[in-house]
Amino acid sequence: MRILCTLVLCFVCVQLIADPIRIIPQPVSVTEKPGRFVLDAGVRLHVEDPSLQPAAAWFSSQMGIAVGKGKKEIILGKPVDRNVLGKEGYTLTITPSAIHIRANEAAGVFYGLQTVLQLLPPDAGASGKWVPCAEITDYPRFGWRGLMLDVSRHFFTKEEVERYIDEMVRYKYNTLHLHLSDDQGWRLEIKSLPELTRKGAWRVARTGRWGEFMPALANEPATEGGFYTQDDMREIIQYAKERFVTLLPEIDIPAHSLALIASYPSLSCTQLNYPVNAGFRNPTRDDNALCIGNDSIYEVLDRIFTELAALFPSEYIHIGGDEAYKGFWAACPKCQRRMSEEHLNNVDELQSYFVKRMEKMLKDKGKKLIGWDEILEGGLAPEATVMSWRGMKGGITAARMNHKVVMTPWDFCYLDLYQGESAAEPPTYGICRLKDSYTYDPVPDSVDEKYILGGQGNLWTESVANFRHVEYMTWPRALALAEVYWSQKAARNWDGFVSRMEHEFQRMDAADIKYARSAYNVILTPKRTTDRDFAVTMSTEVNGLDIYYTFDQTNPDKHYPKYNGTPVKFPMGATQLNVITYRDGRPIGVQVNVRKEDLAKRVDQGRHVY
């Protein structure tokens, strides 16, 4: 009988710790313990330090748990050793009778509570609210952990932005970069410049593939778009603040400014009247840059940044600075006169003059300037921070000049790119797979890490017309980036991440969050065998999948030929390859159908051509 009781006790203990703890991003250390803490009406939330109350209030509202009178407690307090955890770290101890979260600041408590929420069963409403016992110590590798949402190319409502904030904080992101202006729309009320939202926030309605839309017709009403009033933005800022997220505003200048120019045509070198770009490739698109030689643009920008600085508590304001076509400056008498007066040798130095002037303007308003890596051209402003998007090179250059850097290289961090085989994805350009995002490191070997503030994933929305597609393009690549920016580099493990990601998919399903399963789809890599022929290698990002294929244009399943690792050639007469992936005898990826002529185009063009 004693042996039987012992076996039963051991079985119960094993059951209580059998399901491994799976958290994204991976904490610094996790020690699993037997038992579980049940969150019920008898739980008492106890805050030992008043400064931690904001995080406690958020947790209470999320969980719907009233302060109880039972013996079980969730205790939020300060740590014994405050040096290790920094501003955002925490320790989490879970026993059957108590949850202890200790942190130096409320942000750390908030992230500890996010971990508690991830420890709940994905179907917590059905199976009960409980978390496994454990001891966790955690703190971030980088202080800047961001996502960028482009609300100019397509407008997203205040409620949608707030939902995006709720989704990103689950994974300990702390910065939301809002791209508030571009050629396709101006999205923030500037009270002293009403035309910006009266005209610049609206364009003619178009549907289809971005870049192929018809330009605005004569007298066609501009009905698509929208903007945030300053009261709207205050509400978003407060919403973000309660979740320990900083909003970074971007006004993209001197180029990408057609919505501004459409509102006030005198601000460009040509001073021509343009409509807001509806999403078409336009031979006059390059006339989207402000006239740097025109004094009135500085008066307008001063008004804009005065209102922005008063509205946003962020220490930074992003000025864009990217992709400026300089041809109009070279031909503009006002710009040429400015170059002569300022002793500037070329138009690159003219752009540098503009950026330095913007830095002084922002500094006078108590803000710091940050811009895309093109602000390096012609000489970097003295205190500017560089956001490096054209690969890592711009960030490396800036860091070696002792400037701070936010790393966001497009081939690892651009969430608008294809995330899998293009034949199975909505149309876009380039490719950034889940594994690309997960395996990159923001700190190049030749750079001192102290200059790398962190990084972010960028979602440009030319081809993202609704919020469900925002989610699809963001997740799960932003799960991978969350781990890159929070977790210690040595903790990264691809197979372990995939396991935790799949567990998180259950939670996303329960929350009705749309996400991509592209990592389960086949990867087709054509390689030349002769001058006129090629063979195709098949692989998958997720390990352990079976691949079945056919050349006869029927739909393959597990009874069709199974790929064995040897490159395959198209049989004579075959024009299409159909492929599907399986796991444990069941389909897991979508069927991918690719024409031979499309694969042939990729043979000599590299991984980014899709």
Residue, then its C-alpha position, 0 to 999 in steps of 0.5 A: m500500500r505504501i508503494l502504491c501511494t508513493l507511485v500515485l504521488c509521483f505520478v501526480c507530481v510528474q503530471l503537474i510539471a509534465d507540460p514544459i514552461r514555454i515563454i516568448p521571449q525566452p527568459v534569462s533563467v527558468t527553473e520548473k517546480p512541481g505544483r500549480f497556483v490557481l487564480d480564482a476568486g480567493v486570490r489577494l493582490h498585494v502591492e508592497d510599493p505604491s510605485l508598482q500600482p499601475a502594473a497591478a491595476w492593469f493586471s486586475s482589469q485584464m484578469g477580472i479578478a477582484v481583490g479576495k480575502g483568501k490565503k493565496e496572494i499575488i505579491l508585487g514588490k521590490p527585489v533584494d538585489r536591485n543591480v541585476l534587474g535594471k529598469e525592466g527586469y523581474t524575478l518571478t516565484i510561483t508556489p501553490s500558495a503565492i506568486h511573488i514578482r519583484a522588480n525595481e520599477a513598475a515596467g519590470v512588474f508589468y513584464g513579470l505579469q506578462t509572463v504569468l499570462q503566458l503561463l496560463p493554459p491557452d484555453a484558460g477560460a475552459s480549463g481554468k486559470w492556473v499557472p505552473c510553479a517555477e522560479i524565473t529571473d529575467y531582464p532584457r538584452f536591449g532597451w529599445r524593442g520596437l515595432m513600426l506601423d505605417v498608418s500613412r499608406h493605409f490608415f488604421t483606426k485608434e481602436e486598431v492601433e490600441r489593439y496592436i499595442d495590446e498584442m505587442v506588449r504580450y511579448k515585451y515590446n516597449t516602442l511603437h513607431l508610427h509612420l504618420s506621413d508619406d506620399q499617400g496620406w497625412r495622419l495627424e491633426i496639426k491645428s495651425l495647419p488645417e489643410l494637412t488633414r483637410k486635404g492631405a489625409w485623403r486620396v481617391a479610393r482604389t483596390g487591387r495591387w499597390g503600384e498599379f492603381m490608376p491615378a486620380l481622375a479629374n474632379e474625382p472625390a478623395t474619399e479614402g484615408g483618415f487621421y487622428t485628432q490630437d485628442d485621439m492621439r492623446e488617448i493612444i499615448q495614454y493607452a500605450k503609457e499604461r502598458f509601458v509603451t513609448l510612441l515614437p512619431e515619424i514625420d517623413i521629410p524632406a522626401h516622402s512628403l507629397a501629402l504635405i506638398a499636396s496640402y501646401p504646393s508652395l513647399s516643393c521646388t516646382q510648386l505644382n499642384y498634386p493630389v495625394n498619391a493613391g498608390f500608383r507609380n507616377p513619373t512625377r513621384d520624385d517631386n515629393a521632396l521639400c524645397i530646402g532653399n525655401d524659408s517657408i518650409y522651416e516655418v511650416l516644419d516649426r509649427i508641425f514639430t512644436e505641436l508634435a513635441a507638446l503632444f508626444p512624451s517620447e524623447y525622440i522625434h523621427i524625421g525620416g530622411d530616406e530615399a530623397y531624390k535630389g534632382f529637383w534640388a540640383a535644378c532649383p534656384k532657391c536650393q542652389r542659392r542655399m548651397s552657395e550661402e552655406h558653402l555646400n559642395n553638393v546636394d548630399e551636403l544640402q540634405s545634411y544641412f537640412v537634417k542638422r537644421m532639423e536637429k537644432m529645431l527639435k533640440d530647441k523643443g526638448k527632443k532628440l532627432i532620429g532618422w533612417d540611415e540616409i541621414l548619414e549622407g553628406g555628414l551626420a548631425p552632431e547628436a543624431t540617432v540612426m535607424s539602420w534599414r539598408g542592411m547593417k552598414g549604416g548602423i555600423t558607420a554611425a556606431r563607429m562615429n559614437h552615435k546611437v543606433v537602432m538596428t532594423p535591416w530590411d532583409f531581417c526586420y521588414l514585416d511587409l516582405y514575403q515570409g514564405e513561398s510567394a505563390a502561396e502568399p499575398p503579393t508584396y516584394g522581397i523576402c524575409r523568412l521567420k528564420d531570417s528574423y530569428t537568427y540575425d543579431p543586431v550587434p555586428d562583431s566590429v561594433d561596441e554593443k553600448y551604441i546599439l539601443g536595440g531594434q524593431g520590426n517595420l511593417w510598411t503597409e502599401s500592400v496591407a489594406n486592413f488590420r487582419h492583414v496587419e496581424y498576418m504580416t506581423w505574427p509570428r515574425a515579431l515573435a522571433l524579433a521579440e526574442v532577438y531584442w529581449s533574450q540573451k544571445a546564447a539562449r537562442n535555439w531555433d527548434g526550441f523557439v518553434s516549439r514555443m511558437e506553436h504553443e503560442f499559436q494556440r493562444m493566438d487562436a483563442a484570442d482570434i489573432k490572425y497569424a501566418r503559418s508560412a514557415y510550414n510551407v515548402i521552400l523551393t530553391p532552383k539551381r542551374t545544372t546546364d546553361r538551359d536547365f535547372a533542378v529544384t531543391m525542396s526544404t522547410e524552415v520547420n524541421g521534421l516535415d515530409i514533402y510530397y510533390t507532383f508534376d502532373q498538376t494534380n493535388p499531392d498528398k502523402h500517397y504521392p512521391k515523397y521528396n528524398g533530398t535529391p534535387v528534382k528536374f521537371p520531366m519533359g512536358a511538365t510546366q508546373l510543380n505542386v508541393i505540400t508538407y506533412r507532419d505525422g501523416r497530416p498536412i501542415g503547410v498549404q499546397v504550393n503550385v509554381r510554374k516552371e517559367d517562374l522558377a526559371k526566373r529565380v535561378d540567377q536572381g537570388r533569394h530576394v527576387y520573388 
